[in-house]
Amino acid sequence: MISTIPGFDRIGEENAFAVLARATELAAGGMDVINLGIGQPNFPTPDHIVEAAVKALRDGHHGYTPATGILPLREAVAKRTLDTTGVEVSPDSVCIMPGGKVTMFAAILMMGEPGTEIMYPDPGFPIYRSMIEFTGATPVPIPMREENGFAFSGDEALSLVSDKTRLIILNSPANPTGGVTPRSEIEKLIAGLDRFPDTAIMSDEIYDQMTYDGEEHVSLLTFPQIRDRLIVLNGWSKTWAMTGWRMGWSIWPEPLFDKVRKLAVNAWSCVNAPSQYAGIAAIEGPQEAVAEMMTAFDSRRKLVVERANALPGVSCVMPKGAFYAFPNIKNTGWKAKEFASALLEKHGVAAIGGPDFGILGEGYMRLSYANSQENISRALDRIELFLKEERA
């Protein structure tokens, strides 16, 4: 009997999907469930993007494409990168991926092996650590501290780099905290990496368009001294409300591009053809829907923080990016995962406990404000009632 496969005992998962499954189960049983757990915009994909995919199907785009993506789409990504960062990249450095996670998978798989170290944000997206451990590399957390607005400290991050560090993963704007790391801290880290020329960097910039209050998104592409070892992750899921389309893109340094091409050929062949034409429409088409979505997220952000700070035992810093708040619940007396579980089972509000995002996540909850303003208000009413009942 097969009882185990070496390596797979080390692999973790993203608990947001487990919470989603349980919330769906409770809803099917008749409970009114409000989901503030999953990181998914509640907006539909804009019509012109959907129509582009339909047209591609009708035009006969039913077959394989190049493993790295069709050239017009890679050209569109390159032009968007120039427009948003001021940095020129070649379409030949762009690889179209079946989702953002696949860039993480590819980069960590290339760099990780026993005896090496990979640094990652904590609290941070759980797949970082999961994949690092799967490769046998040692995960080294970069603290994202509340007192720093959930940004990393350049000096602290640099102090964790060693001769064993094969890859550094950065994410700003950040999931789960909404933190945005300022240019000054990034500059400190980049300057110090001159001493570690063999250390690669993966910058997860999937929320690059989601900043507030005039906050600047700093793309690591704007640091030419690391371009020969920089991998950039981005995609369509968040900006254009296309989570279910499974569409991402990545920008690779020349020494690694052929390696990711070979991985694509071996693992997923190519991204499905009609979605790639939809991706062109998303980038090149009207952006009013994106602007409207960001206006809505900004209003919801302020509502979540105001309401969270009024809860007994709870405090919440204002997130500067993405669509997550990360309130501190340490003074409620609850452990975060137990709090999230009781909240879902008793009051039908799905949220994610901070420890699902790392060791430093204890004492925090992730609330996604990608849901509607009405549902956010109803959810916060229920959380308030829950806390008052427990205190009584």
N, C-alpha and C positions, 0 to 999 in steps of 0.2 A: 504494500500500500504506500502511496506517496503521502508523506506526512508534512514535508516542508521542501521548499525550493530555496537554496542558499541565496541570501540577499533580500528575498521578499519579506522576510520577517522584519526587516528594517524599514520598510516603506510605510509612510503614513498616509494621510488623506486630508481633504479640505472639509472640515466639519460643517460648513455652511450647507453642503448638499445633504448631509445627514439630518440637519435641522429642517431643511426644506422637505425632505421625505416624511419626517414625523409631522410637520405642519400640514402637509397634504393629506396624510392619514387621518389626522384629527378633523380636518375640514370635511373629508368624505364621511366621517361619522356624525356630522351635523354641527360641529363647533364653528363659531365665527372666528376665524384666525386672521390676524393681521401680521404680515411678514415684514419685519425690519431686519431680517437676517441676511437674505441673499443680495449680492451686489449686482443688481440687474435693473436698469432704468425701466420705469413703468410706462414709457412712451413706445409707440410702435415705430418700427423702421420707417423712415420717410418714404412716401409713395414713389418718388422718382427712382429710388434705389431698388425697390421691389420690382418696378416696371422694367428696369434694366436687366434684372435676372430673368424675368419672364421673356423679354425680347431675345436674350441670349439663348434660351431654350428653344424658342420658336425659330431662331436663326440657325439652329443645328449644332450649337456648341455643347455636344454631349460626350465628347471623348477626352482622352488624356491631354494634359498640357505639359509644358516643360516642368521639371521637378521644382524649379525655383520660382515658377509663376510666369504668366504671360508677359511679354515685354511691355505692352501698353500700361499694364498695371504697375510694373516696377518703375516705369518712367513717371507715372503719376505719383507714386510714393516719393521718388527722388525730388520731383518738383515741389511737392508739399513740404518735404524736409527743408528745402531751400527757403520756401516762403515762411515757414514757422521758426526756423533757427538761424537763417542767414548762412547756412553751411551747405556747400555743394557736395553731393554724394553721387556716385555713379549708379545707374540702374543695375550694373553688374555686381554691385555690392549688396543688393536687396534680395532677400529671400522671402517669398510669400508662404505663410505657415497656416496650418489648420487650427488657429487659435493662438493666444498669447502664451499659454502654458507650454506650448511646444518649443518655443524659443528657450524658455527656462530649461526644459528637459534636455535640449540639444547642448546648450552651453555647459550645464552642470555635468552631463554625461561625458563631454569632451575633456573637462578639466579635473573631474573628481576620480580619485582612486585611493586605496589605503596608503597612509603615510603622507597625504597632502591635507591641506586645510582650505576651506572655503568660508568666507565671511558673508554674513547675511543680516538684514535688519531684524531686530527683535524689540517690540512686537512687529511682525511682518507677515507677508503672505505665506501661509503654512506650507505651500508646495516647495518653497525654497529649501527649508530644512529637510522635508521629506525626501526630496531628490538627492540632496547632499548625502544623507545617511544611506540611501540606497546604493550610491556609488562606492561606499566604504570610506569616503573622505571624512575628516573631522569637521563638524559644523562649529563655527566661531561666531557667536552673536555680536552684532553691533548694537549697543543700547540706543533705543529711541525713547528719550526721557520726557515725561510730561513737562518738567520745568524748562525744557528747551523747545516747547511747542511741538514735541514729538518729531524734532529734526535730529540728525546725528551731529555729534561734535567732531569736527575734523581732526582735532588733536587726539581725542579718545579713540577714534577709528584707526588713526595711523599707529597708535600704540599697540594695536592688536595685530598688525601686519608682521609676518615673519618670513623667513626664507622658505617656509613650507606653504605659504599662502599662494594657491594657484589661481584663485578667482575671488573677486570682491563683487557682491551683488548690492546695488543701490536702487532705491525706489522713492521717487519724489515727483509729484504729489503721491502720498503714501496710503496704502491699504494695510492695516485697518484704521489708522489714526486720523487721516486727513492732514497729516503734517507735511509741510513744505520746507525743505532744507535750503537755507539761503546760500547765495553764491559764495560768500566769504568762507563758510565752512567747507564747501566743496573745494574751493581753491587751496585751503590748507591741506586737505587730503591729497589732491592731485600733485601739489608741489613735493610732498614727502614721498610720493610713489616713485620719484626719480631713483631712489635707492633700491627699488624692487622692480627692475625692468622686465622680469619674466612673469609678473602678476597681471592677469587679465582682469577686465572690469566688464560687468554686465549691468547696464542701466535700464531699469524697467520704467518706461515713460508712457505707459498705457493711459494715464490720466493727464497727459500734457496740456490738454485744453481746459482742464477743470481746476482753475484757480479763482480766488475771490479777493475782493478788497484791494485790487491793483497788485496782488502778489505776482512775482515773476517766476515762471517756470524756467529753470536752468537746464538746458539739454547738455549732456556731457559731450555731445558732438562739438560744442563750442570750445573745447580744449584740444587744440591740434596736437599737443605733445603726447596724448594717449590714443590717438586715432588708430595706430597700428596694433592696438590690443583691446579695443573697445567694441563691445557688442551692444546694440541698442534694440530694445523690445518695444513694439508699439502695435496698434491694431485698430480694428473697427468696432469692437464690442461696446465700449463705453461711450465714445464720442458720438456715434451714429445709432446707438440703441440696436446693436446687431449681435447680441450675445449668442443667440442660437444659430447664427450663420457660421460660427467657428472660423473666423477670419482674423489672422494676425500678419504683421510683417516684422522683419528684422533686418538690421544693417550690420554687416560683418566686415572685419578687417580682411585685407587680401589674403593673409596666410591661412585664414580659417574658412574662407568662403567655399572652397572646393570640398572641405570636410563636411560642411552642413549640406551641401548639394548631395554628396554620397549618402548621408544619413537620410535625406528625404527620399532618395531613390529606393533605399532599403526598407524604410519604415512606412511612408504614406504615399509614395509615388508622386502625388501632386495634390493641390487643393482643388476642390470640385470646380469645374469650368464656369458655370453660370454665376456662381458667387463671386468669381474674380471680376466679371463684368459689372456686377453690382458694386464691387469695391471701387472701380473706376468712377462710377456715377456718384458714389459717396464723396470721394475726394474732389472731383471736378465740378460737381453739380452745386445747386443752391445750398447755402449754409444757414438759412433762416431757422430751420428746425433745431439746429445745434444751439443757436443763440437763445431760442425760446426755452429749450431744455435747461440751459445754464441759468437763465433768469429764475426758472421754477426751483431749481436746486438751491439757489442762493436764498430764496425765501424760506424754503424748508429747513435749510441749515440754521438760519436764525431762530426759527420756531423750535427746533430740537434743542438747541443750546439753552434758550430761554426757559423752556419747560423742564429740561433736565436739571438745571441749576435751582429750580424751585422744589425739587423732590427732596424729601428728608434723607439726609446722609449721602447725598449725591452732589458732585461738582463736575463741571464739564468745560474744558477750554474750547475756544472757538476754532474749529478746523479751518485751515487755509486752502485746502484743495480736496479733490475727489468728491465722493458723496457719502462720507462716513463721519459720524461723531464717535468719540471714544470716552464716554463719561467714567469718572472715578467713583466706584461704589464702595470703597474701603470702609467708610463710616456707617454703612448699613448693617454691618455684622455678617454679611453673606460672603461666601466664596462665589466667584464669578460663574462657574459652570453650574453650580447648584441653583444659583439665582436664575440663570437663563432657563434651566429645565423647569423649575417651579413656575416661572412666568408663563411659559408655553402651556404647560399642562393645566394650570389653574385658571389662567386668564386669557389664553389664546393669543399671546404676543410672542412672535418668534424673534429672537435676538441671539447673538453669538457671544459666549463667554471669552474674555480676554486670553485665558491660557491656550485657547485653540490657535492663537497667533504667536505663541512663544512663552518662554519662561518669565519674561518681564510683563506679561499680560495679566497676571493675577491682580485682582482688584479693579478690573476694568470690564466694560461691556462694549461691544461694537453694535451701534445702531445705524442701519443704512437709511438715509433719507432719500433713496431712490423711489420710494413709494409716494402716494399722493398726499397732499397736505391734509386732507380730511382724515385719511387713515393714520397719518402720523399723530394728529391730535387725539384721535380715539385711542391709539396705542399708549400715548403718554398718560391719558386719563386712567387707563387700566393699570399702568405701572404705578401711578400715584396711589390708586386704591389698594393695590397689592402691598405696597410698602406701609401704608397706614394700617392695614389689617394686621400685618405681621408685627408692627410695633405695639398694637393694642393687645 
